[in-house]
C-alpha cells in the first residue's frame, strides 16, 4: 500500500462502508471489553485474594488512562498518520488484553489496564475521524448508523457473554477474546486505511496536553468518587472543582496558543455547538439510565441480579429495534424536529419509569422499557449525525477528538448525577437504604434533564443540516 504523506496532496477520498464497519467493529470490541469485565469482578477478586471493591481500581485505571491519553489523538494522527496510530493503538489494546489474561496480582492487572486504556483512548476519535473525513455530507447518516451500533449492542452482549464465559470457562477468557478480534482489526486497517497525515505537522503542545490531561482525569475521578458517602464525597467535590478550574486554564491556553494541541475552531461551527448543547444534557442522561435500571429492578423490586439483567436486556433491545426507522425519521422531519420531539418522548419514558410501582403487569413494563430504549437510540443517532453536519473535512479530526473528550466527561457525569440524586433523595426521605421511592425520584430528575434538553434543541434552526439528514428530499 502506498502511503499518502499529506492530506492536502491526497486525491479526494470517498466514504467507504467497509472502513466504517471496521471501525464500528473495533469500537464494539472496546465497549464489549468494558461491559464484560464488570460481570467478572467478584470472580476476579477471589482469584487475586482481594475484596471485590478493590477490583474497581482496575476499572478506574482504564478510565483515567484513557482520559489522560485522549487529548493526544488528533495530534498523533496528524503527526504519524491515522493508519499507523490506529494499528499501534489496537496492538497496544490487544497485547495488554493478553497481559490482563495472564495477570497473577491486582497491581499487575492495574498496570495492564492502564496500557489498555491508553490504546483504547485513541481508537474512537481517530477511527471516527477516518470515517467522517472521507464522507460527503449526504453520507453522514449512513456512516453514523454504522458507527453508533457498538454503543447500542455491546451493552446487550457484554453482560450475558461475560457471565457465560466467567461461569463456564474462566474470567481470563474474557480478555483472551480480544486477541482474535484485535488481530482481525489490525489486518483490516492495514488493508483498508491509507496513512494520510499532515505535511507540516505542528509540534506537540506539551502545556496544553498536561492541562487537558490533568483536567479530564481529575474530573472523571471526582465524578466516579462522588457516589461514595461521607468524606469521600467531599474529596470528590474538591476534585471536580479542581478539574473544572484546570479545564478553564486549558481552554484559555488553547485559545491563545499559536499551535494548540486542540483547536477550538470547530466549536465555532453550529453543528458542534449543538452537539455539545443540548447534546451534553442528553449524553448525561444516556449514561445515567443504564446505571439506574439494574438498581431499579434489584433494589426497587427485589429481583436477583440475573433476573434484573434480563429486564434491562429489554431496554437495550429497544435501542436496536428502532434503528431501521431512525434514518427515515431524520429524512422526514429533519434534525430539529427529531431532537425536540424525541427529546420530549425521552422525558416521557423517564416519567413512565417513575410511575411504575410494581411488576404486577409485566407486559406494560416491557412496553415501557422498549419505548425508553427506542427513543434513546433515536436521540443518540441523531446527535451523532448532527455533530459533523457543517464541519469541513480538514476539521473533522479535531472535531472527533473534542467530541470523544466530551463523551468521556458526560458519561462519567451521568453516573455521578444519578448516584448523587439517589443519595440526596435518601437523605431527604430519611431512609436507611435506597428503595423504590428514591429510584422513582431519580427517574423524575432524569425526566427534567431530558425536558431541558428538548427545550435547548429548539435553538437548532428548522432547516439546519438538510443536506445531511435528507429532510425534504424525495
C-alpha positions in Angstrom: 0.0 0.0 0.0 1.3 3.4 -0.9 1.1 6.0 1.9 -0.1 9.5 1.4 2.2 11.9 3.0 -0.2 14.8 3.2 -3.9 15.1 3.2 -3.8 18.2 1.1 -2.0 16.3 -1.6 -4.2 13.3 -1.5 -6.8 12.5 -4.1 -10.3 13.1 -2.7 -11.3 10.1 -0.7 -14.9 8.7 -0.7 -17.0 7.2 2.1 -16.2 3.5 2.5 -18.8 1.3 4.2 -16.1 -1.3 4.7 -13.9 1.2 6.7 -17.0 2.4 8.7 -17.9 -1.2 9.5 -14.3 -2.0 10.5 -14.1 1.0 12.9 -17.5 0.0 14.3 -16.3 -3.5 14.9 -13.3 -2.2 16.7 -15.5 0.1 18.8 -17.7 -2.9 19.6 -14.7 -4.8 20.9 -13.6 -1.9 23.0 -17.0 -1.3 24.6 -17.6 -5.0 24.9 -14.4 -5.3 27.0 -15.7 -2.8 29.5 -19.1 -4.4 29.7 -17.7 -7.8 30.2 -15.2 -7.0 32.9 -17.9 -5.6 35.2 -19.6 -9.0 35.4 -16.3 -10.7 36.3 -15.2 -8.5 39.2 -16.3 -10.8 42.1 -14.7 -13.8 40.5 -11.5 -11.9 39.7 -11.4 -10.6 43.3 -11.5 -14.2 44.6 -8.7 -15.2 42.2 -6.5 -12.3 43.4 -7.4 -12.7 47.0 -8.8 -9.2 47.4 -12.2 -7.6 48.2 -14.5 -7.0 45.2 -14.4 -3.3 45.8 -10.6 -3.3 45.3 -11.2 -4.5 41.7 -12.8 -1.2 41.0 -9.3 0.1 40.8 -8.8 -1.9 37.6 -11.9 -0.2 36.1 -10.8 3.2 37.3 -7.3 2.7 35.9 -8.6 2.1 32.4 -10.9 5.2 32.5 -8.3 7.6 33.9 -5.6 6.4 31.5 -8.0 6.8 28.6 -8.9 10.3 29.8 -5.2 11.3 30.1 -4.3 10.0 26.6 -7.4 11.1 24.6 -6.3 14.7 24.0 -3.3 13.4 22.0 -5.5 11.5 19.4 -5.8 14.2 16.7 -2.2 15.4 17.1 -0.8 11.8 16.8 -2.9 11.2 13.7 -1.7 14.4 12.1 1.9 13.6 13.0 2.2 9.9 12.2 -0.8 9.1 10.1 -4.2 7.7 11.0 -3.4 4.2 9.9 -0.2 3.9 11.9 -1.9 5.4 15.0 -4.9 3.0 14.7 -2.6 0.0 14.3 -0.4 1.0 17.2 -3.4 1.7 19.4 -5.1 -1.6 18.5 -1.9 -3.6 19.0 -1.5 -1.9 22.5 -5.1 -2.7 23.4 -4.8 -6.3 22.2 -1.4 -7.1 23.8 -2.5 -5.5 27.1 -5.7 -7.6 26.9 -3.5 -10.7 26.7 -1.4 -9.3 29.6 -4.7 -8.9 31.6 -5.5 -12.6 30.9 -2.1 -13.6 32.3 -2.0 -11.4 35.4 -1.4 -13.0 38.7 -1.9 -10.0 41.0 -4.1 -6.9 41.3 -1.2 -4.4 40.8 -0.2 -6.2 37.7 -3.7 -6.1 36.4 -4.0 -2.3 37.1 -0.8 -1.7 35.1 -2.1 -3.8 32.2 -5.4 -1.9 32.3 -3.5 1.4 32.1 -1.9 0.3 28.9 -5.2 -0.9 27.6 -6.8 2.4 28.4 -4.2 4.4 26.5 -4.7 2.2 23.4 -8.5 2.4 23.7 -8.4 6.2 24.1 -7.1 6.6 20.6 -9.3 4.2 18.8 -12.6 6.0 18.9 -11.6 9.6 18.0 -9.1 8.5 15.3 -11.4 5.9 13.9 -14.3 8.3 13.8 -12.2 10.9 12.1 -11.1 8.4 9.4 -14.7 7.6 8.6 -16.2 11.1 8.8 -13.3 12.8 6.9 -13.9 10.6 3.9 -17.7 11.0 4.0 -19.7 13.5 2.0 -22.5 15.2 4.0 -25.0 13.1 2.2 -23.3 10.0 3.6 -23.2 11.2 7.3 -26.5 9.5 8.3 -25.4 6.1 6.8 -21.9 6.4 8.4 -23.5 7.3 11.7 -25.9 4.4 11.6 -22.9 2.0 11.4 -20.7 3.9 13.9 -23.4 4.0 16.6 -24.4 0.4 16.7 -21.5 -0.7 19.0 -22.7 1.6 21.8 -26.2 0.2 21.4 -25.3 -3.5 21.0 -22.2 -4.1 23.2 -24.1 -3.4 26.5 -26.6 -6.2 25.5 -24.0 -8.8 24.6 -21.4 -7.9 27.2 -23.0 -8.9 30.5 -24.6 -12.0 29.0 -21.4 -13.1 27.3 -19.2 -12.2 30.2 -21.3 -14.1 32.7 -21.3 -17.2 30.5 -17.6 -17.1 29.9 -16.8 -16.5 33.6 -19.1 -19.3 34.8 -18.3 -22.0 32.2 -14.7 -21.2 31.2 -12.7 -18.6 33.2 -12.7 -14.9 33.7 -9.3 -14.9 31.8 -11.1 -15.8 28.6 -12.9 -12.5 28.7 -9.6 -10.9 27.9 -8.4 -13.7 25.5 -11.4 -12.9 23.4 -9.8 -9.7 22.3 -6.8 -11.4 20.7 -8.5 -12.8 17.6 -10.7 -9.7 17.3 -7.7 -7.4 17.6 -5.7 -9.3 15.0 -8.6 -9.2 12.5 -8.9 -5.4 13.2 -5.2 -4.8 12.5 -5.3 -6.7 9.2 -8.5 -4.8 8.1 -6.9 -1.4 9.0 -3.7 -2.3 7.1 -5.8 -3.3 4.0 -8.4 -0.6 4.0 -7.0 2.6 5.6 -4.4 4.8 3.9 -1.8 6.6 6.1 -2.8 10.2 5.4 -1.1 12.7 7.6 -0.3 16.4 7.7 2.7 17.5 5.6 3.7 20.1 8.2 2.5 18.6 11.5 2.6 21.1 14.4 4.9 20.4 17.4 3.4 18.9 20.5 1.8 21.4 22.7 3.1 20.0 26.0 1.4 22.6 28.2 -1.9 22.0 26.5 -1.6 18.3 26.8 -0.8 18.5 30.6 -3.6 20.9 31.3 -6.2 18.8 29.3 -5.0 15.5 30.8 -5.0 16.8 34.4 -8.4 18.3 33.9 -10.0 15.3 32.4 -8.5 12.7 34.8 -9.4 14.8 37.9 -12.9 15.5 36.7 -13.6 11.8 35.9 -12.0 10.6 39.1 -14.2 13.1 41.0 -17.3 12.0 39.2 -16.6 8.4 40.0 -16.0 9.1 43.7 -19.0 11.4 44.1 -21.3 8.4 44.6 -19.4 7.4 47.8 -20.7 8.7 51.1 -19.2 10.9 53.8 -15.7 12.4 53.4 -15.2 10.6 50.1 -17.9 12.8 48.5 -16.3 15.9 49.9 -13.0 14.8 48.3 -14.8 14.1 45.1 -16.4 17.6 45.0 -12.9 19.1 45.6 -11.6 17.1 42.7 -14.4 18.1 40.4 -13.9 21.8 41.3 -10.1 21.5 40.8 -10.6 19.6 37.5 -13.0 22.3 36.3 -10.6 25.1 37.2 -7.7 23.4 35.4 -10.1 22.9 32.5 -10.7 26.6 32.4 -6.9 27.2 32.3 -6.7 24.6 29.5 -9.4 26.4 27.4 -7.6 29.7 28.0 -4.3 28.3 26.9 -5.7 26.5 23.8 -7.4 29.7 22.6 -4.2 31.7 22.9 -1.5 29.2 21.9 -0.2 29.7 18.3 -0.2 26.0 17.7 -2.5 24.4 20.3 -2.9 20.7 20.9 -6.6 21.1 20.1 -8.1 23.8 18.0 -11.5 25.3 19.1 -12.1 26.4 15.5 -14.5 23.5 15.1 -16.6 24.8 18.0 -17.4 27.9 16.0 -19.4 25.6 13.7 -23.1 25.5 14.7 -23.2 21.7 14.5 -20.5 21.2 17.1 -22.2 23.8 19.3 -25.5 21.8 19.1 -23.7 18.6 19.7 -22.3 20.0 23.0 -25.5 21.7 24.0 -28.2 20.2 24.1 -26.1 17.1 23.2 -24.3 17.2 26.5 -27.5 17.1 28.5 -28.7 14.1 26.6 -25.4 12.3 27.0 -25.5 12.7 30.7 -29.0 11.2 30.7 -27.9 8.3 28.4 -25.3 7.1 30.8 -27.5 7.6 33.8 -30.4 5.5 32.6 -28.4 2.2 32.3 -26.9 2.8 35.7 -30.4 3.3 37.3 -32.2 0.4 35.6 -30.4 -2.5 37.3 -30.8 -0.8 40.6 -34.5 -0.2 39.9 -35.1 -3.9 39.5 -32.8 -5.1 42.2 -33.3 -2.5 45.0 -36.8 -1.3 43.9 -38.4 -4.7 43.2 -36.1 -7.1 45.0 -35.1 -9.1 41.9 -31.9 -11.1 41.7 -29.0 -9.7 39.5 -29.6 -12.3 36.8 -33.3 -11.6 36.6 -32.7 -7.8 36.7 -30.2 -8.3 33.8 -33.0 -9.9 31.7 -35.3 -7.0 32.3 -32.5 -4.5 31.4 -31.9 -6.5 28.2 -35.4 -5.5 27.0 -34.3 -1.8 27.3 -31.3 -2.4 25.0 -33.4 -4.5 22.6 -35.5 -1.3 22.2 -32.2 0.5 21.4 -31.6 -1.8 18.4 -35.1 -2.4 17.3 -35.8 1.2 16.3 -32.6 1.5 14.2 -34.4 0.6 11.0 -36.6 3.7 11.1 -34.1 6.2 12.6 -32.8 7.3 9.2 -36.3 7.7 7.7 -37.3 9.8 10.7 -34.4 12.2 10.1 -35.2 12.4 6.4 -38.9 13.0 7.1 -38.6 15.6 9.9 -35.0 16.9 9.9 -32.7 17.3 12.9 -34.6 20.0 14.8 -37.9 18.3 14.9 -36.4 14.9 15.8 -34.3 16.3 18.6 -37.1 18.3 20.1 -39.9 15.8 19.5 -37.9 12.8 20.5 -36.5 14.7 23.5 -40.0 15.1 24.9 -40.5 11.4 24.3 -37.3 10.6 26.2 -38.7 12.7 29.1 -42.0 10.9 28.9 -40.2 7.5 29.0 -38.5 8.5 32.3 -41.8 9.6 33.7 -43.3 6.3 32.7 -40.5 4.5 34.6 -41.1 6.7 37.7 -44.8 5.8 37.6 -44.2 2.0 37.8 -44.9 0.9 41.4 -44.8 -2.9 40.9 -44.2 -5.6 38.4 -47.7 -6.9 38.6 -48.3 -6.0 34.9 -45.0 -7.2 33.3 -46.3 -6.7 29.7 -46.7 -2.9 30.5 -43.2 -2.7 32.0 -41.8 -4.4 28.8 -43.5 -1.8 26.7 -42.1 1.0 28.8 -38.6 -0.4 28.5 -38.8 -0.9 24.8 -40.2 2.6 24.4 -37.4 4.1 26.6 -34.7 2.2 24.7 -36.1 3.2 21.3 -36.3 6.9 21.9 -32.8 6.9 23.5 -31.5 5.2 20.3 -33.1 7.8 18.0 -31.7 10.7 20.0 -28.1 9.3 20.1 -28.0 8.6 16.4 -29.4 12.0 15.5 -26.9 13.8 17.8 -24.0 11.9 16.3 -25.1 12.7 12.7 -25.7 16.3 13.6 -22.3 16.9 15.1 -20.4 16.9 11.8 -23.2 18.5 9.7 -21.3 21.7 8.8 -17.7 20.7 9.8 -15.4 20.7 6.8 -13.2 17.6 6.2 -10.0 19.4 7.3 -11.5 20.0 10.8 -13.2 16.6 11.4 -10.2 15.0 13.0 -10.1 17.8 15.6 -13.9 17.7 16.0 -14.0 14.0 16.6 -11.3 14.4 19.3 -13.3 17.1 21.1 -16.5 15.0 20.9 -14.7 12.0 22.3 -13.5 14.0 25.2 -17.0 15.5 25.8 -18.4 11.9 25.7 -16.0 10.8 28.4 -16.8 13.6 30.7 -20.6 13.4 30.2 -20.7 9.6 30.6 -18.9 9.9 33.9 -21.1 12.8 34.9 -24.3 10.9 34.1 -23.5 8.1 36.6 -22.4 10.7 39.1 -25.6 12.7 38.7 -27.8 9.6 39.1 -25.8 8.4 42.1 -25.9 11.8 43.8 -29.6 12.1 43.1 -30.3 8.7 44.8 -28.1 9.7 47.8 -29.8 13.1 48.2 -33.3 11.6 47.9 -32.3 9.0 50.5 -31.2 11.8 52.9 -34.4 13.8 52.3 -36.6 10.8 53.0 -34.5 9.6 55.9 -34.5 6.1 54.6 -31.8 3.7 55.8 -31.4 2.3 52.3 -32.2 3.1 48.7 -35.6 1.8 47.7 -38.3 2.2 45.1 -39.2 5.7 46.3 -35.7 7.1 45.8 -35.4 5.4 42.4 -38.7 6.8 41.2 -37.5 10.3 42.3 -34.2 9.8 40.3 -36.3 9.0 37.2 -38.2 12.2 37.7 -34.9 14.1 37.8 -33.8 12.4 34.6 -37.1 13.4 33.0 -36.4 17.0 33.9 -32.9 16.7 32.3 -34.5 15.3 29.1 -37.1 18.1 29.1 -34.4 20.7 29.4 -32.5 19.0 26.5 -35.6 19.1 24.4 -36.1 22.8 25.1 -32.4 23.5 24.3 -32.8 21.8 21.0 -35.3 24.5 19.9 -32.2 26.6 19.1 -31.4 24.4 16.2 -32.8 26.1 13.0 -35.5 24.1 11.3 -33.6 24.0 8.0 -30.2 23.2 9.5 -28.4 20.2 8.1 -31.0 19.2 5.5 -28.1 18.2 3.2 -27.1 15.7 5.8 -30.5 14.5 7.1 -32.1 14.4 3.7 -35.1 16.2 5.0 -37.4 17.3 2.3 -35.6 15.2 -0.4 -37.5 12.7 -2.5 
